[in-house]
Amino acid sequence: MPKAIELMAEAFKELSVGDGEVPVRHFLEHKATETTGLFMPALLPQSNAFGIKVVGLNPQNPNRNLPLIHASILVLDANTGQVSALTEGAWITALRTGAGAGLATKLLARQDAKKLLVFGAGTQAKTQIEAVCSVREIDSVKVISRTKEKAKAFCAKMSVVLNKPVSLGDLSDLKDADIICTATTSSTPLFEHRQVAKGVHINAVGAFTSEMAEVPAETLAAAKIYVDRTDACLEEGGDVIQAIRKGAIAAEDICGEIGALAAGKIQGRNTSEDITFFKSVGSAAQDMAVAKFVVKKAEELNLGKRIQL
């Protein structure tokens, strides 16, 4: 995770203040089968990370004993255009999403932040916790999830992973939380703004369509807002889009991209009472940065399968 956070800093800087290119993801929906395809190319010229991530999902997959989402990353040789590798994408997606939030936490959360509250108990929640604990001395991790049994098992597993207590939480824990991570598929806000403490930092990574939202518009109106990619968040980041629709904020209220913050081009937190908010809808540049590193390590360790195309 610490290495992934380093990779995110470089990728986001290249996107925000360099020559990186990431078109807004393209959706194709096969209505007859309910299958959706997402196509996400990316180019980072400075690091020669070049390729495309393809995601396929179908809401009926769990009923077929299949994962909801299938993801693959095709890595190209930046010098020749040849395919250099095909990697599984779900693990990389979870890792890089957590690492992106870890970078935002490193740059925006109070230095004395110790209490973490996470909404969600899935793979994304796992990497959110790992990332935050990589950049701050967290002594309390609470988890809120709609499915209590799943959440209990998740807390037990994460307590072993982190070697520190991870326990079930509830909305009353919001008042003490220094850092909040939301990693759900909720279409309505998970809490009310009045429940949030001053000085909190929020990573919102779950809402990836305009009709989804995890964080109330009032919280965005009170916060300093940072995003992974401005154009993508204005098209897909439901928390931001719905706050704009309600008139709580304007697009101009976004302070800037996390890459510009990492590069020192814009300011972050000014006071201990600032509420800071990071919205991530994900970028293929993150996938390419991690995939390129993974492929390089695989070659060094002689891992993976070599095939002739």
WOPEDA-V109310 format. One line per field, one symbol per residue. ss: DSSP state (H for helix, E for strand, - for the rest). phi: phi as a letter, one per 20 degrees, with the letter a starting at -180 (. if undefined). psi: psi as a letter, one per 30 degrees, with the letter a starting at -180 (. if undefined). A space follows every 50 residues. Layout:
ss=???
phi=???
psi=???
//
This chain:
ss=-HHHHHHHHHHHHHHHH---E----EEEEE----EEEEEEEEEE----EE EEEEEEEE--HHHH----EEEEEEEE------EEEEEE-HHHHHHHHHHH HHHHHHHH------EEEEE---HHHHHHHHHHHHH----EEEEE---HHH HHHHHHHHHHHH---EEE--HHHHHH--EEEE----------HHH----- EEEE------------HHHHHHEEEEE--HHHHHHH-HHHHHHHH----- HHHEEEEHHHHH------------EEEEE----HHHHHHHHHHHHHHHHH H--------
phi=.gfffgffgffffffecddfcbfggddcdeffdmeddcccebcdgfdleb rbdcccbbfeggfdmcfgcccccdddffednffdaccfdfffffffffff fffffgecfgfefcddcdeobdfffgfffgfffedceedbcdcdbfdfff ffffffffffgelbfccfcbfffffdfeccddccdfecgebdffeeefnf dcddcefccfedbdcffffffededccfcfffffdceggfffffgfmfcd gffffqefffffemecedfdcfefedcddcdncfffffffffffffffff eldndecde
psi=eeeeeeeeeeeeeeeegbgkkjlkkkkkkjeefgkkkkkjlkkjeeggkk akkkkkkkffeefghlkekkkkkjkkjfefflkflklkfeeeeeeeeeee eeeeeefflkfgkfkkkkklhaeeeefeeeeeffflikfkkkkklfjeee eeeeeeefeeefhlkklklafffeffkfkkkkilgkflkflkeffklkgl kkjjfejglfgkkfkleeeeffljkklekeeeefefjeeeeeeeefgell effkealfeeeefgfllbkelffkkkkkkkfkkfeeeeeeeeeeeeeeee ghllkklk.
//
